[in-house]
Amino acid sequence: MKLYQLPQSNHCLNVRLVAHEVGEKLELIDVNFFGGETQTPEYLRKNPNGRIPTLEDGDFVLWESNAITAYLAALHPEKGLLPTDAKERADVDRWLHWQSAHLTPAFVSVLYERVLKKIKGEGEPDERVVEVCLQNLKHYFGVLNQRLEGKQFLCGKLSIADFAIAATLSPRRAAQVDLAPYSAVMTWLGRIASRESWKTNIWPAFA
C-alpha cells in the first residue's frame, strides 16, 4: 500500500497510527502540499479534491483519512479497532463524524491562523477568527472531556475514533491550544501517546 502524505499533517498521522496498530506496512510518499503538488493533473487523478492523505492499495484508491482508517481496520478485524456490533459501530461512527464536522474545522482554523499562515506567507493571524474558533473549541473540549470521564478510551474499547481525535489534537502546542482545564482529555491523550504507534509516527515537533 502507498500513502501519499504530508508528514506534519494530523490527518496523515491518523492513517499512520492505525496502519501501525493493525500491522499494515505503508510505503510513504511525501507530497509537496505547500508547493502545489496536490494540484497537478497526476495527483488530481488520484484525489480530485487535491488534498492529503490518499491511499493506493493496488487499483483501489481511497481518500478521506477516516475512510482510510476504517478500511485498514476492516482488513484486520482481529485487532478490534472497528466494531462489528451495530450499536458499537454506530458509537464509533458518531465520534468520527463529530471529529470531522465539529472538532476539526474549529481546531484547524486556529492552526491555520497561528501557524500555517506564516508558513504560507499570508500575514498575521486574524484574531477575530481565532477567538470565535477558541470559543467553539471550549464547548467541544467540554463535550469530549465529559465523554472521557471514567473511561480509558472514547468508545469503551480502543477504536479508530481514538486515533482520529488524538491525531487532530497532535499540533495543539504549535496552535497554542490549552487543554490543561480538561483533565480527562489530557489523561486520555497521555494514554494514546504512550502507545508505540504514537511514539513511532508522531511528527517530532509535535511530540
C-alpha positions as CSV (number, residue, x, y, z in Angstrom):
1,M,0.0,0.0,0.0
2,K,1.1,3.5,-0.8
3,L,0.2,6.6,1.3
4,Y,0.5,10.0,-0.3
5,Q,1.0,12.3,2.7
6,L,2.4,15.4,4.3
7,P,4.3,14.1,7.3
8,Q,3.3,17.0,9.5
9,S,-0.4,16.6,8.8
10,N,-2.7,15.4,11.6
11,H,-4.9,13.6,9.0
12,C,-1.9,11.7,7.7
13,L,-0.8,10.9,11.3
14,N,-4.3,9.4,11.9
15,V,-3.7,6.9,9.0
16,R,-0.1,6.1,10.0
17,L,-1.3,5.4,13.6
18,V,-4.0,2.9,12.6
19,A,-1.8,1.3,10.0
20,H,0.8,0.7,12.7
21,E,-1.8,-0.6,15.1
22,V,-3.1,-3.2,12.6
23,G,0.4,-4.1,11.3
24,E,-0.1,-2.8,7.8
25,K,3.1,-1.7,6.1
26,L,2.7,1.6,4.2
27,E,5.0,3.0,1.5
28,L,5.1,6.6,2.5
29,I,5.2,9.1,-0.4
30,D,5.7,12.7,0.7
31,V,3.8,15.2,-1.3
32,N,4.8,18.9,-1.5
33,F,1.4,20.2,-0.4
34,F,2.5,23.8,0.0
35,G,4.3,23.7,-3.3
36,G,1.2,22.8,-5.2
37,E,2.0,19.1,-5.9
38,T,-1.6,18.1,-4.9
39,Q,-2.9,20.2,-7.7
40,T,-1.1,18.5,-10.5
41,P,-3.1,16.5,-13.1
42,E,-1.4,13.3,-12.0
43,Y,-2.3,13.8,-8.3
44,L,-5.8,15.0,-9.0
45,R,-6.5,11.8,-10.9
46,K,-5.9,10.0,-7.6
47,N,-7.7,12.5,-5.4
48,P,-9.9,15.0,-7.2
49,N,-10.1,17.2,-4.1
50,G,-6.4,17.9,-4.2
51,R,-5.9,17.0,-0.6
52,I,-4.0,14.6,1.5
53,P,-3.8,11.8,2.5
54,T,-4.5,9.4,-0.3
55,L,-4.2,5.7,-0.1
56,E,-3.4,3.3,-3.0
57,D,-4.0,-0.4,-2.5
58,G,-3.3,-1.8,-5.9
59,D,-6.0,-0.5,-8.2
60,F,-8.1,0.7,-5.2
61,V,-7.6,4.4,-4.4
62,L,-9.1,5.9,-1.3
63,W,-9.2,9.4,0.2
64,E,-10.5,10.9,3.4
65,S,-8.5,9.9,6.4
66,N,-11.4,8.4,8.4
67,A,-12.5,6.3,5.4
68,I,-8.9,5.1,5.1
69,T,-8.6,4.1,8.7
70,A,-11.9,2.3,8.6
71,Y,-10.7,0.4,5.6
72,L,-7.4,-0.6,7.3
73,A,-9.3,-1.6,10.4
74,A,-11.8,-3.7,8.4
75,L,-8.9,-5.6,6.7
76,H,-7.7,-6.6,10.2
77,P,-10.9,-7.3,12.2
78,E,-8.9,-9.4,14.7
79,K,-7.4,-6.1,16.0
80,G,-10.8,-4.9,17.1
81,L,-10.4,-1.2,16.1
82,L,-13.7,-1.2,14.1
83,P,-16.6,-2.9,15.9
84,T,-18.9,-5.3,14.1
85,D,-21.8,-4.9,16.6
86,A,-24.2,-2.4,15.1
87,K,-24.6,-0.2,18.2
88,E,-20.8,-0.2,19.0
89,R,-20.1,0.6,15.3
90,A,-22.6,3.5,15.4
91,D,-20.9,4.9,18.5
92,V,-17.5,4.9,16.8
93,D,-19.1,6.4,13.7
94,R,-20.7,9.1,15.8
95,W,-17.4,10.3,17.1
96,L,-15.7,10.1,13.7
97,H,-18.5,12.4,12.3
98,W,-18.2,14.7,15.4
99,Q,-14.4,14.9,14.8
100,S,-14.8,15.8,11.1
101,A,-17.8,18.0,11.3
102,H,-17.2,19.9,14.5
103,L,-13.8,19.5,16.2
104,T,-11.5,19.6,13.1
105,P,-12.9,22.7,11.4
106,A,-12.6,24.8,14.6
107,F,-9.2,23.4,15.6
108,V,-7.7,23.6,12.1
109,S,-8.9,27.2,11.7
110,V,-6.8,28.1,14.8
111,L,-3.9,26.1,13.5
112,Y,-4.2,27.9,10.1
113,E,-4.3,31.4,11.6
114,R,-1.5,30.8,14.1
115,V,0.9,28.5,12.2
116,L,0.1,27.8,8.6
117,K,-0.4,31.5,7.6
118,K,3.2,32.2,8.5
119,I,4.4,29.1,6.6
120,K,2.5,30.2,3.5
121,G,3.5,33.9,3.9
122,E,-0.1,35.0,4.2
123,G,0.3,37.5,7.0
124,E,-0.7,37.8,10.6
125,P,-3.4,35.8,12.4
126,D,-7.0,37.1,12.2
127,E,-7.7,37.3,15.9
128,R,-11.4,37.6,15.4
129,V,-11.4,34.2,13.7
130,V,-9.2,32.8,16.4
131,E,-11.5,34.0,19.2
132,V,-14.6,32.5,17.6
133,C,-12.9,29.2,17.0
134,L,-11.5,29.1,20.5
135,Q,-15.0,29.6,21.9
136,N,-16.3,26.7,19.8
137,L,-13.4,24.6,20.9
138,K,-14.1,25.3,24.5
139,H,-17.5,23.8,24.0
140,Y,-16.2,20.8,22.1
141,F,-13.5,20.1,24.6
142,G,-16.1,20.1,27.3
143,V,-18.1,17.5,25.4
144,L,-15.1,15.4,24.9
145,N,-14.0,15.7,28.5
146,Q,-17.4,14.7,29.8
147,R,-17.4,11.6,27.5
148,L,-13.9,10.5,28.7
149,E,-14.5,10.8,32.4
150,G,-14.1,7.4,33.9
151,K,-13.2,5.8,30.5
152,Q,-9.9,4.5,29.2
153,F,-11.0,5.0,25.6
154,L,-13.6,7.0,23.8
155,C,-16.0,4.2,23.0
156,G,-15.0,1.9,25.8
157,K,-12.6,-0.1,23.8
158,L,-9.7,1.3,21.7
159,S,-11.0,2.2,18.3
160,I,-10.2,4.2,15.2
161,A,-12.2,7.1,16.8
162,D,-9.5,7.5,19.5
163,F,-6.8,7.9,16.9
164,A,-8.8,10.3,14.7
165,I,-9.4,12.7,17.6
166,A,-5.9,12.3,19.2
167,A,-4.3,12.9,15.8
168,T,-6.4,16.0,15.2
169,L,-5.1,17.5,18.5
170,S,-1.5,16.5,17.9
171,P,-0.3,20.0,16.9
172,R,-2.1,21.7,19.9
173,R,1.1,23.2,21.3
174,A,2.0,24.7,18.0
175,A,-1.5,26.1,17.7
176,Q,-1.3,27.3,21.3
177,V,-4.5,25.5,22.3
178,D,-4.6,24.8,26.0
179,L,-6.1,21.5,27.1
180,A,-5.0,21.7,30.7
181,P,-8.5,22.5,32.0
182,Y,-9.8,19.2,30.6
183,S,-8.2,16.6,32.8
184,A,-10.0,13.6,31.3
185,V,-8.9,14.6,27.8
186,M,-5.3,15.1,29.0
187,T,-5.2,11.7,30.7
188,W,-6.6,10.0,27.6
189,L,-4.2,11.8,25.3
190,G,-1.3,10.6,27.5
191,R,-2.7,7.1,27.2
192,I,-2.7,7.3,23.4
193,A,0.7,9.0,23.4
194,S,2.2,6.1,25.4
195,R,1.5,3.6,22.6
196,E,4.3,2.5,20.3
197,S,2.3,3.6,17.3
198,W,2.3,7.2,18.5
199,K,5.9,7.3,19.5
200,T,6.9,5.9,16.1
201,N,4.7,8.1,13.9
202,I,4.3,11.5,15.6
203,W,5.9,14.4,13.9
204,P,8.9,15.2,16.2
205,A,8.0,18.9,16.6
206,F,4.6,17.8,17.9
207,A,5.8,15.1,20.3
